[in-house]
Amino acid sequence: MDYQAVLEEVAAYARPLVRRGRVADYIPALERVSADRFGIAVADIHGAVHGVGDWEVPFSVQSISKAFSLALVMAQSPGSQGEDGIWKRVGREPSGTPFNSLVQLEAENGIPRNPFINAGALVVTDRLQTLTGDASTSMLDFLREESGNPDLAFDPAVAESEAGHGDRNAALAHFMASFGNLENPVPSVIEHYFWQCAIEMSCRDLAVAGGFLARHGLRADGSRLLEAREAKRINAVMLTCGTYDAAGEFAYRVGLPAKSGVGGGIIAVIPGRCTLCVWSPGLDARGNSVAGAAALDHFTTLTGWSVF
């Protein structure tokens, strides 16, 4: 596969869509990002990396972090008992509602539908905090090591902006705490969640860091982070729940496990082959990058690579 040639063609296809959609404006620090940005990178399972456009420009990962927090929880709770533990506290079904919705929590006794909506991610962050004592720093350390980029960092301005406009996330956390579904104090859980979302990474960093999902749980150094069945299950939940309440449409168009973020990034996995990351800040009404989704659609069309 001539990845570079494919990426150039994908970028040419997606560029007319780059300014479509709306940059996330409910987090003021994200609103300042230029809508003209576009980058895409692919990292194969052997470590080769290719990219075009703004593929080495850092951006706020936002909800892409949820895939990594889930992986770290599963990795640090090995065996069926640990897995059962987190899956007793969060479901694996698509929500069909916006990522920050509260409507299902009361009817379902404080158990979020899946780990990739905000409520579910708060539960996973809570568990990671219990396991590590410092959920956000544990994630940053892991991403630095796995990406090979020791300079990865939090963006304090984004974290502060999230905290200043995080009333709904606080409501979700307090509501779940009232059902006994948080182990740590609500302010601590929310703080670590915001800092995780405020990590800055490039398409290159994310494609490389997510490689363990394409390698069936093996890290970049060959050590095992997850059992193959656990990596399979994370990929499965990414396919069904990873792009907010547009997961069905995304699976129809793209056919890959993926996790998007309102910073405009999308990470996608082709098990046994490679991991991709695309970034374009203009979002559709459901919070997914317009040009990014189109680029991944075109990539799977050109290559014929999907899980279907």
N, C-alpha and C positions, 0 to 999 in steps of 0.2 A: 504494500500500500504506500503510495506516494502521499503521505499525510500533508506535506506542505502544499502540493498542488490542489488537493481536495479543500484544504482550509482557505486557500486563495479564492477558489470558486464559491465556497460557502459565504465568505465575506462579501464578495461582489453581489451575490444574491440578496444578502440581508441588509446591505448598506442603505438602500432606498427606504428601509423601514426604521432606520435608526432614530429619527426624531419623532416617530409616532409614539403615542401613549403619553403618559404624564409622570414626571419624576416625583418620587414620594415626597409629599410636602407636609405630612402630619408629623414628621421628625425634621425640625428646621435644619439640622446639620446636613441632612441628605438633600434637601431642596436646593442647596448651593452647587450640587454636582452638575457638570455640563451634560446636557442631553445629547451632545454630539459624539460621545464616546462609544467605541465598539472594539471589543477584542475577543479572540477565541483561541484556546489552546487545547492540545491533546497530548496526553502522556500515556505511552503504551506500557504494558506490564513489565517490560524489560528496562524501563527507565528513560527511554528516548522521549524528548519533549519537542513539540513544534508549536508555533503560534503565529498569528498575524494580527495586525491592528494594535490596539492598546492592551495587548495580552500581558504586559509586564507592569501595568499601572495598578497600584493597590486601590481597592475600593472596600466599602463596608460589607462584610459577609452577611450580616443580618441573620435571617432564618436558615441560611445554609449551615450555620453552626449547629442546628438541631440534629443533623445527621451525625455529626462528630460526637456530640454529647451522648446520643443514644449508643453509639459504638463504644464509647469509653465506659458507660455504665454496664453494658453487656460484657465487655472485656474484663472488668473488675468484679463481676459477679458470675464467675464461671460455673458451668454446669446447669442442669435443669432447675435446680432450686433457685439460683440467682435470677435466671430468666423468668421463671414463674413469678418471682418477687416483683419485678418491674411491670410485667404484663398483668398482674393483679391490680395495679394502680393506674394503668392507662391502656386504652383499647388499641385495636389495629384496624378499625373501620374508617372509611372516608366520612367526613362530617357533613358534607353538603351545605355547610354554612361558612361565613367568613372566618378567617384565621383567628380573629380576636372576639368571637361570639361567646356570649354567656348562656345562650338559650337552652342548650342541652344539659348543662351541668346539674341543674336542680332535678330534672326528671331522671337523671342517671346517677344520682347520689354522689356527685363530685368526682366522677371518673371520666376524664376526658376521652373523646372518641379515638384519638391517635396521638403519637408523640410529636407530630409536626405542626399541629395547631398550637397557638400560644399556651393554652392551658396545659396541654400535654407536655410541651417543652419545659414548662415550669416544674412539673412533677419530675421529669427526668433530671433537670438541673438540681432539684432538691435531693434526689438520690445520689447524684454525683458529688454534691456537697457533703453528704453523709459519708460516702466512700473515701473521699480524698481530703476533706477539710478545707479545700480551696478550689471550688469547681472551675472558676474562670481561669485561674493561673494554670491549673492542670491541663485544661484544654489548650491554652496558648503554648505551653511547653510541648505538648504532643504535636501540635501543628508545626511548630518550629522544627522539631526533629524530623517529622515525616516529610515535610516539604523541602528540607535541606536549607531553609532560609532562617538563620538565627536572628535576623533583624525584624521578624514579624512582631507587631505590637498592637496594643489597644489604641483606639482613637478616643482620647478623653472627651473631646468636644461632642462626639456622637453619643458616648455613654451619658454625658450630662444632659444632652438634648433628649435622649430617651427617658431619662429619669424625670425630667421636667414635664414630660407629656405622657407619663405612664400610668395614668389613673385607671384605665381599663385593665391593664395587666395586674395592677395591685388588687383590683376588684376580683379578678379571676383567682388570684392566689388566696385572698382572704376567704373567698367562697369555698374553695377546695379545703382550706384549713378547717373551716367549720364542719366539714365532713370527716376530718381526721386524715386527709390525704396528703398532708405535708409533714415532714419530720423535723424541719428546721424553721426558725422564725421567719415570718413572711418577709420582713425587710431584707434579710440576708439572701433569701432565695431570689427576690426581685433584683437586688444589686448584682449578683453573679450572673443572672440571666442577661441583664443589660450589657454587662462587660463582655460576655461571650458574643453577643450580637455586634459589638463595637470593634471586634478584631478586624484589622485591615489586611487583605490578601489580594494578590493578583490572580488572573486566570491561570497563569503558570503555577503559582503556589497551590491553588486549590486542585487543579488537575493532578498534580504530583501527590499532594497530601491525601487525596481520595483514592489513590491507587490500590489500597488494601481491599476495597470493595470489588475491584476488577480482578484481583489476585485471590479471590475466595478466602480473604481473611489474613493473608500474609503481608507483613509490613515491607517497607522498602529495603530493609537490611536482611530480609529473609526469615525473620522471626515471626511467630504467629501471634497476631492480636486477637483474632476471633477464629472459632471453629468455622469450617466451610458452611455448615448449616445456619450459623448465626449471621454470617455475611449475606447468605441467601435471603434470610428473613428481613434484614435491614433493606436490602435491595427491593424486596417485595413490597414493603411498606412505603418506600420511596415511590414506587410505581403507582400505587393506589392512593397515596395521600401526600406526596411530596410537593405538589404544585397548588396548594391551597384547595379551593373548591372547584378548580379546573382540571383536576387530575385525570378524569375520564377523557376530556378533550385532548389533553397533552399526550396521554397514552395512545389515543387514536391517531394523532398527528405524528408523533415522534417515535413511540414504541420503546422507550428506555426508562429505567429507573432514574429519577431526577429529584433534586431538591433546589427550590428557588428561594430567593430572598428579595426583599423590597429595595435593596441596594442596586438591583438590576442584574445580579448574577444568577446563573443556573449551573449546577454541577450535574453531570449525567454519566452513567456507568454502562459500559458494554462488557459484561462479565467475560473473563478470559481473553480480552483484547486490550481495552484501554479505558481511560477516564477523560471526559471532556469538561471544560468550563468555558462558558460564554458570558460576556458582560455587556450590557447596554441599558442605561438607566431608565429609559422610557417604559412605563408599565401599563398593562391593560387594566381593565376595571377590577380584575381579581388579584392584582399584585404581581403578575408575572411579566418579565421583559418581553416586549413585542418582538423586537428584532432578534432577541436571544432564542425565543421559541421557534421562530422562522428559520434561524440558522441551524438549529439542531434537527428540525424537520428536513431541511435540505441535506444535511450531512447523512442522515440515515437513508434518504432517498438515493443519494449518489453511491453510497457504499453498499447498500443492502443489509447493513448491520443493524439489527434490533433484536429484542428478545422474542419476537414473534416470527 
